[in-house]
Amino acid sequence: MTDIKIDTEFIKLDALLKFANLVSSGGEAKIRIAEGEVNVNGEPCTMRGKKLRPGDTVTLDGVTVKIV
């Protein structure tokens, strides 16, 4: 698991995927989220604008990142 540090109250799911280099573009993030390929805290998430806060985890293609 990789820790991703944010300096704001939250980060949106699509922005996190790009920031953590889990996807190559915003368009790819949109598609992967819409198809239910992204898990947030162990559950599939299809909300591109989901607000993630410290303590949340995101998994895509077997790679998990934790917001700190």
Gaussian input, Z-matrix of N, CA and C with variables (Angstrom, degrees):
# hf/3-21g

backbone

0 1
 N
 C     1     B1
 C     2     B2     1     A1
 N     3     B3     2     A2     1     D1
 C     4     B4     3     A3     2     D2
 C     5     B5     4     A4     3     D3
 N     6     B6     5     A5     4     D4
 C     7     B7     6     A6     5     D5
 C     8     B8     7     A7     6     D6
 N     9     B9     8     A8     7     D7
 C    10    B10     9     A9     8     D8
 C    11    B11    10    A10     9     D9
 N    12    B12    11    A11    10    D10
 C    13    B13    12    A12    11    D11
 C    14    B14    13    A13    12    D12
 N    15    B15    14    A14    13    D13
 C    16    B16    15    A15    14    D14
 C    17    B17    16    A16    15    D15
 N    18    B18    17    A17    16    D16
 C    19    B19    18    A18    17    D17
 C    20    B20    19    A19    18    D18
 N    21    B21    20    A20    19    D19
 C    22    B22    21    A21    20    D20
 C    23    B23    22    A22    21    D21
 N    24    B24    23    A23    22    D22
 C    25    B25    24    A24    23    D23
 C    26    B26    25    A25    24    D24
 N    27    B27    26    A26    25    D25
 C    28    B28    27    A27    26    D26
 C    29    B29    28    A28    27    D27
 N    30    B30    29    A29    28    D28
 C    31    B31    30    A30    29    D29
 C    32    B32    31    A31    30    D30
 N    33    B33    32    A32    31    D31
 C    34    B34    33    A33    32    D32
 C    35    B35    34    A34    33    D33
 N    36    B36    35    A35    34    D34
 C    37    B37    36    A36    35    D35
 C    38    B38    37    A37    36    D36
 N    39    B39    38    A38    37    D37
 C    40    B40    39    A39    38    D38
 C    41    B41    40    A40    39    D39
 N    42    B42    41    A41    40    D40
 C    43    B43    42    A42    41    D41
 C    44    B44    43    A43    42    D42
 N    45    B45    44    A44    43    D43
 C    46    B46    45    A45    44    D44
 C    47    B47    46    A46    45    D45
 N    48    B48    47    A47    46    D46
 C    49    B49    48    A48    47    D47
 C    50    B50    49    A49    48    D48
 N    51    B51    50    A50    49    D49
 C    52    B52    51    A51    50    D50
 C    53    B53    52    A52    51    D51
 N    54    B54    53    A53    52    D52
 C    55    B55    54    A54    53    D53
 C    56    B56    55    A55    54    D54
 N    57    B57    56    A56    55    D55
 C    58    B58    57    A57    56    D56
 C    59    B59    58    A58    57    D57
 N    60    B60    59    A59    58    D58
 C    61    B61    60    A60    59    D59
 C    62    B62    61    A61    60    D60
 N    63    B63    62    A62    61    D61
 C    64    B64    63    A63    62    D62
 C    65    B65    64    A64    63    D63
 N    66    B66    65    A65    64    D64
 C    67    B67    66    A66    65    D65
 C    68    B68    67    A67    66    D66
 N    69    B69    68    A68    67    D67
 C    70    B70    69    A69    68    D68
 C    71    B71    70    A70    69    D69
 N    72    B72    71    A71    70    D70
 C    73    B73    72    A72    71    D71
 C    74    B74    73    A73    72    D72
 N    75    B75    74    A74    73    D73
 C    76    B76    75    A75    74    D74
 C    77    B77    76    A76    75    D75
 N    78    B78    77    A77    76    D76
 C    79    B79    78    A78    77    D77
 C    80    B80    79    A79    78    D78
 N    81    B81    80    A80    79    D79
 C    82    B82    81    A81    80    D80
 C    83    B83    82    A82    81    D81
 N    84    B84    83    A83    82    D82
 C    85    B85    84    A84    83    D83
 C    86    B86    85    A85    84    D84
 N    87    B87    86    A86    85    D85
 C    88    B88    87    A87    86    D86
 C    89    B89    88    A88    87    D87
 N    90    B90    89    A89    88    D88
 C    91    B91    90    A90    89    D89
 C    92    B92    91    A91    90    D90
 N    93    B93    92    A92    91    D91
 C    94    B94    93    A93    92    D92
 C    95    B95    94    A94    93    D93
 N    96    B96    95    A95    94    D94
 C    97    B97    96    A96    95    D95
 C    98    B98    97    A97    96    D96
 N    99    B99    98    A98    97    D97
 C   100   B100    99    A99    98    D98
 C   101   B101   100   A100    99    D99
 N   102   B102   101   A101   100   D100
 C   103   B103   102   A102   101   D101
 C   104   B104   103   A103   102   D102
 N   105   B105   104   A104   103   D103
 C   106   B106   105   A105   104   D104
 C   107   B107   106   A106   105   D105
 N   108   B108   107   A107   106   D106
 C   109   B109   108   A108   107   D107
 C   110   B110   109   A109   108   D108
 N   111   B111   110   A110   109   D109
 C   112   B112   111   A111   110   D110
 C   113   B113   112   A112   111   D111
 N   114   B114   113   A113   112   D112
 C   115   B115   114   A114   113   D113
 C   116   B116   115   A115   114   D114
 N   117   B117   116   A116   115   D115
 C   118   B118   117   A117   116   D116
 C   119   B119   118   A118   117   D117
 N   120   B120   119   A119   118   D118
 C   121   B121   120   A120   119   D119
 C   122   B122   121   A121   120   D120
 N   123   B123   122   A122   121   D121
 C   124   B124   123   A123   122   D122
 C   125   B125   124   A124   123   D123
 N   126   B126   125   A125   124   D124
 C   127   B127   126   A126   125   D125
 C   128   B128   127   A127   126   D126
 N   129   B129   128   A128   127   D127
 C   130   B130   129   A129   128   D128
 C   131   B131   130   A130   129   D129
 N   132   B132   131   A131   130   D130
 C   133   B133   132   A132   131   D131
 C   134   B134   133   A133   132   D132
 N   135   B135   134   A134   133   D133
 C   136   B136   135   A135   134   D134
 C   137   B137   136   A136   135   D135
 N   138   B138   137   A137   136   D136
 C   139   B139   138   A138   137   D137
 C   140   B140   139   A139   138   D138
 N   141   B141   140   A140   139   D139
 C   142   B142   141   A141   140   D140
 C   143   B143   142   A142   141   D141
 N   144   B144   143   A143   142   D142
 C   145   B145   144   A144   143   D143
 C   146   B146   145   A145   144   D144
 N   147   B147   146   A146   145   D145
 C   148   B148   147   A147   146   D146
 C   149   B149   148   A148   147   D147
 N   150   B150   149   A149   148   D148
 C   151   B151   150   A150   149   D149
 C   152   B152   151   A151   150   D150
 N   153   B153   152   A152   151   D151
 C   154   B154   153   A153   152   D152
 C   155   B155   154   A154   153   D153
 N   156   B156   155   A155   154   D154
 C   157   B157   156   A156   155   D155
 C   158   B158   157   A157   156   D156
 N   159   B159   158   A158   157   D157
 C   160   B160   159   A159   158   D158
 C   161   B161   160   A160   159   D159
 N   162   B162   161   A161   160   D160
 C   163   B163   162   A162   161   D161
 C   164   B164   163   A163   162   D162
 N   165   B165   164   A164   163   D163
 C   166   B166   165   A165   164   D164
 C   167   B167   166   A166   165   D165
 N   168   B168   167   A167   166   D166
 C   169   B169   168   A168   167   D167
 C   170   B170   169   A169   168   D168
 N   171   B171   170   A170   169   D169
 C   172   B172   171   A171   170   D170
 C   173   B173   172   A172   171   D171
 N   174   B174   173   A173   172   D172
 C   175   B175   174   A174   173   D173
 C   176   B176   175   A175   174   D174
 N   177   B177   176   A176   175   D175
 C   178   B178   177   A177   176   D176
 C   179   B179   178   A178   177   D177
 N   180   B180   179   A179   178   D178
 C   181   B181   180   A180   179   D179
 C   182   B182   181   A181   180   D180
 N   183   B183   182   A182   181   D181
 C   184   B184   183   A183   182   D182
 C   185   B185   184   A184   183   D183
 N   186   B186   185   A185   184   D184
 C   187   B187   186   A186   185   D185
 C   188   B188   187   A187   186   D186
 N   189   B189   188   A188   187   D187
 C   190   B190   189   A189   188   D188
 C   191   B191   190   A190   189   D189
 N   192   B192   191   A191   190   D190
 C   193   B193   192   A192   191   D191
 C   194   B194   193   A193   192   D192
 N   195   B195   194   A194   193   D193
 C   196   B196   195   A195   194   D194
 C   197   B197   196   A196   195   D195
 N   198   B198   197   A197   196   D196
 C   199   B199   198   A198   197   D197
 C   200   B200   199   A199   198   D198
 N   201   B201   200   A200   199   D199
 C   202   B202   201   A201   200   D200
 C   203   B203   202   A202   201   D201

   B1=1.4507
   B2=1.5255
   B3=1.3079
   B4=1.4559
   B5=1.5237
   B6=1.3220
   B7=1.4614
   B8=1.5217
   B9=1.3304
   B10=1.4602
   B11=1.5235
   B12=1.3250
   B13=1.4635
   B14=1.5215
   B15=1.3301
   B16=1.4665
   B17=1.5236
   B18=1.3209
   B19=1.4618
   B20=1.5221
   B21=1.3396
   B22=1.4500
   B23=1.5249
   B24=1.3329
   B25=1.4631
   B26=1.5250
   B27=1.3499
   B28=1.4585
   B29=1.5224
   B30=1.3456
   B31=1.4592
   B32=1.5184
   B33=1.3136
   B34=1.4601
   B35=1.5295
   B36=1.3231
   B37=1.4560
   B38=1.5192
   B39=1.3325
   B40=1.4708
   B41=1.5281
   B42=1.3341
   B43=1.4653
   B44=1.5281
   B45=1.3251
   B46=1.4660
   B47=1.5275
   B48=1.3160
   B49=1.4632
   B50=1.5282
   B51=1.3322
   B52=1.4629
   B53=1.5235
   B54=1.3307
   B55=1.4654
   B56=1.5339
   B57=1.3301
   B58=1.4665
   B59=1.5352
   B60=1.3295
   B61=1.4724
   B62=1.5214
   B63=1.3334
   B64=1.4629
   B65=1.5224
   B66=1.3287
   B67=1.4661
   B68=1.5190
   B69=1.3337
   B70=1.4663
   B71=1.5292
   B72=1.3469
   B73=1.4617
   B74=1.5186
   B75=1.3210
   B76=1.4541
   B77=1.5189
   B78=1.3270
   B79=1.4610
   B80=1.5203
   B81=1.3217
   B82=1.4620
   B83=1.5234
   B84=1.3287
   B85=1.4685
   B86=1.5221
   B87=1.3259
   B88=1.4570
   B89=1.5282
   B90=1.3149
   B91=1.4681
   B92=1.5230
   B93=1.3281
   B94=1.4698
   B95=1.5206
   B96=1.3481
   B97=1.4620
   B98=1.5311
   B99=1.3323
   B100=1.4676
   B101=1.5241
   B102=1.3296
   B103=1.4647
   B104=1.5278
   B105=1.3275
   B106=1.4537
   B107=1.5193
   B108=1.3298
   B109=1.4655
   B110=1.5277
   B111=1.3409
   B112=1.4617
   B113=1.5285
   B114=1.3279
   B115=1.4657
   B116=1.5228
   B117=1.3310
   B118=1.4549
   B119=1.5282
   B120=1.3157
   B121=1.4661
   B122=1.5264
   B123=1.3436
   B124=1.4547
   B125=1.5175
   B126=1.3282
   B127=1.4620
   B128=1.5286
   B129=1.3540
   B130=1.4659
   B131=1.5283
   B132=1.3170
   B133=1.4670
   B134=1.5234
   B135=1.3280
   B136=1.4659
   B137=1.5299
   B138=1.3189
   B139=1.4724
   B140=1.5254
   B141=1.3240
   B142=1.4575
   B143=1.5271
   B144=1.3239
   B145=1.4637
   B146=1.5183
   B147=1.3254
   B148=1.4711
   B149=1.5196
   B150=1.3343
   B151=1.4603
   B152=1.5225
   B153=1.3219
   B154=1.4579
   B155=1.5177
   B156=1.3120
   B157=1.4589
   B158=1.5214
   B159=1.3277
   B160=1.4702
   B161=1.5265
   B162=1.3319
   B163=1.4522
   B164=1.5127
   B165=1.3467
   B166=1.4579
   B167=1.5240
   B168=1.3396
   B169=1.4583
   B170=1.5210
   B171=1.3329
   B172=1.4613
   B173=1.5221
   B174=1.3429
   B175=1.4616
   B176=1.5215
   B177=1.3352
   B178=1.4616
   B179=1.5135
   B180=1.3218
   B181=1.4780
   B182=1.5393
   B183=1.3211
   B184=1.4609
   B185=1.5127
   B186=1.3301
   B187=1.4660
   B188=1.5210
   B189=1.3237
   B190=1.4649
   B191=1.5138
   B192=1.3388
   B193=1.4594
   B194=1.5231
   B195=1.3290
   B196=1.4600
   B197=1.5132
   B198=1.3301
   B199=1.4609
   B200=1.5196
   B201=1.3237
   B202=1.4736
   B203=1.5092
   A1=108.96
   A2=114.99
   A3=121.92
   A4=109.09
   A5=117.19
   A6=121.37
   A7=109.41
   A8=115.51
   A9=122.24
   A10=106.65
   A11=116.46
   A12=120.80
   A13=109.62
   A14=114.75
   A15=119.53
   A16=108.31
   A17=115.81
   A18=121.23
   A19=112.05
   A20=116.08
   A21=121.35
   A22=108.94
   A23=117.17
   A24=121.12
   A25=111.26
   A26=116.38
   A27=120.97
   A28=109.77
   A29=115.43
   A30=122.32
   A31=106.40
   A32=117.24
   A33=120.38
   A34=109.77
   A35=114.85
   A36=121.07
   A37=113.15
   A38=117.64
   A39=118.96
   A40=111.10
   A41=117.12
   A42=120.60
   A43=110.75
   A44=116.45
   A45=119.83
   A46=110.97
   A47=117.22
   A48=120.15
   A49=110.94
   A50=116.62
   A51=120.35
   A52=111.04
   A53=117.00
   A54=122.51
   A55=111.15
   A56=116.74
   A57=121.84
   A58=112.16
   A59=116.70
   A60=122.47
   A61=112.72
   A62=117.12
   A63=120.89
   A64=111.36
   A65=116.22
   A66=122.61
   A67=107.81
   A68=115.67
   A69=119.03
   A70=113.22
   A71=116.98
   A72=118.60
   A73=110.56
   A74=115.21
   A75=120.42
   A76=111.82
   A77=116.10
   A78=120.53
   A79=111.54
   A80=115.65
   A81=119.45
   A82=110.36
   A83=117.16
   A84=121.26
   A85=109.85
   A86=116.89
   A87=121.70
   A88=111.49
   A89=116.39
   A90=121.33
   A91=110.99
   A92=116.90
   A93=120.53
   A94=111.30
   A95=117.16
   A96=121.28
   A97=109.91
   A98=116.84
   A99=121.23
   A100=111.82
   A101=117.17
   A102=121.12
   A103=112.30
   A104=117.28
   A105=120.50
   A106=114.47
   A107=117.63
   A108=121.67
   A109=113.05
   A110=116.90
   A111=121.07
   A112=109.49
   A113=115.92
   A114=121.36
   A115=109.30
   A116=115.77
   A117=122.35
   A118=106.58
   A119=115.64
   A120=121.57
   A121=111.50
   A122=116.13
   A123=121.64
   A124=115.51
   A125=118.11
   A126=122.21
   A127=109.86
   A128=118.19
   A129=119.75
   A130=110.64
   A131=115.92
   A132=121.16
   A133=109.15
   A134=117.11
   A135=121.26
   A136=111.42
   A137=117.64
   A138=121.86
   A139=109.36
   A140=115.53
   A141=121.12
   A142=112.26
   A143=117.07
   A144=121.24
   A145=113.72
   A146=117.62
   A147=120.79
   A148=109.28
   A149=115.80
   A150=120.80
   A151=109.24
   A152=116.06
   A153=122.36
   A154=108.80
   A155=115.01
   A156=121.01
   A157=109.61
   A158=117.79
   A159=119.72
   A160=111.43
   A161=114.95
   A162=122.10
   A163=113.01
   A164=117.66
   A165=121.07
   A166=110.29
   A167=116.07
   A168=121.23
   A169=108.98
   A170=115.33
   A171=122.51
   A172=107.66
   A173=115.82
   A174=120.55
   A175=109.99
   A176=115.40
   A177=122.70
   A178=107.50
   A179=116.78
   A180=122.61
   A181=111.94
   A182=116.85
   A183=120.91
   A184=115.58
   A185=116.67
   A186=121.54
   A187=108.10
   A188=116.15
   A189=121.28
   A190=110.48
   A191=115.29
   A192=120.62
   A193=107.80
   A194=115.83
   A195=121.73
   A196=108.63
   A197=115.69
   A198=121.48
   A199=107.87
   A200=116.85
   A201=121.10
   A202=109.82
   D1=136.03
   D2=179.49
   D3=-105.68
   D4=136.83
   D5=175.81
   D6=-90.24
   D7=134.37
   D8=175.50
   D9=-116.51
   D10=117.56
   D11=-178.40
   D12=-90.85
   D13=130.36
   D14=174.45
   D15=-118.59
   D16=149.05
   D17=-179.00
   D18=-106.44
   D19=8.29
   D20=179.53
   D21=-114.11
   D22=173.80
   D23=-179.16
   D24=-64.31
   D25=-37.43
   D26=-178.54
   D27=-152.87
   D28=168.59
   D29=172.37
   D30=-137.26
   D31=141.12
   D32=-179.79
   D33=-77.42
   D34=150.22
   D35=-174.29
   D36=-55.18
   D37=-47.46
   D38=-178.04
   D39=-63.67
   D40=-37.77
   D41=179.07
   D42=-67.44
   D43=-37.82
   D44=179.14
   D45=-63.83
   D46=-42.47
   D47=-179.38
   D48=-59.52
   D49=-39.77
   D50=177.09
   D51=-71.04
   D52=-44.74
   D53=-177.89
   D54=-60.94
   D55=-37.88
   D56=-178.07
   D57=-86.98
   D58=4.14
   D59=-179.50
   D60=59.27
   D61=33.95
   D62=175.37
   D63=-85.86
   D64=-20.68
   D65=174.65
   D66=-134.35
   D67=161.00
   D68=-176.76
   D69=-92.74
   D70=-15.95
   D71=-178.30
   D72=-155.09
   D73=166.09
   D74=176.29
   D75=-64.55
   D76=-34.40
   D77=178.09
   D78=-64.02
   D79=-41.94
   D80=177.54
   D81=-64.96
   D82=-40.79
   D83=178.44
   D84=-59.26
   D85=-45.56
   D86=-179.14
   D87=-58.47
   D88=-45.36
   D89=-178.85
   D90=-67.15
   D91=-47.86
   D92=-177.41
   D93=-62.48
   D94=-38.48
   D95=177.88
   D96=-67.75
   D97=-47.07
   D98=-178.01
   D99=-60.90
   D100=-32.37
   D101=-179.07
   D102=-84.56
   D103=3.13
   D104=175.52
   D105=75.68
   D106=22.46
   D107=-177.70
   D108=-83.72
   D109=-10.80
   D110=-175.36
   D111=-105.27
   D112=130.94
   D113=175.72
   D114=-106.11
   D115=135.33
   D116=174.31
   D117=-117.04
   D118=120.56
   D119=-177.66
   D120=53.40
   D121=38.75
   D122=175.01
   D123=85.34
   D124=-1.60
   D125=-178.43
   D126=-119.06
   D127=140.39
   D128=176.11
   D129=-58.68
   D130=140.02
   D131=-179.46
   D132=-130.99
   D133=127.53
   D134=178.89
   D135=-113.09
   D136=13.28
   D137=179.46
   D138=-97.50
   D139=105.49
   D140=-176.93
   D141=-60.31
   D142=-34.80
   D143=-176.95
   D144=-93.57
   D145=14.72
   D146=-179.63
   D147=-55.03
   D148=130.35
   D149=-179.71
   D150=-84.74
   D151=123.23
   D152=179.71
   D153=-106.42
   D154=137.11
   D155=-178.17
   D156=-123.47
   D157=165.05
   D158=178.10
   D159=-50.54
   D160=135.12
   D161=-177.35
   D162=103.12
   D163=-21.95
   D164=178.57
   D165=-74.75
   D166=149.75
   D167=175.39
   D168=-120.77
   D169=148.29
   D170=178.87
   D171=-131.12
   D172=132.53
   D173=179.88
   D174=-125.35
   D175=133.35
   D176=175.57
   D177=-145.24
   D178=129.01
   D179=178.91
   D180=53.88
   D181=38.93
   D182=177.46
   D183=77.58
   D184=2.30
   D185=177.95
   D186=-103.75
   D187=126.20
   D188=-179.35
   D189=-113.49
   D190=134.01
   D191=174.27
   D192=-121.87
   D193=147.57
   D194=179.13
   D195=-119.10
   D196=133.56
   D197=178.03
   D198=-79.69
   D199=128.88
   D200=176.90
   D201=-127.21

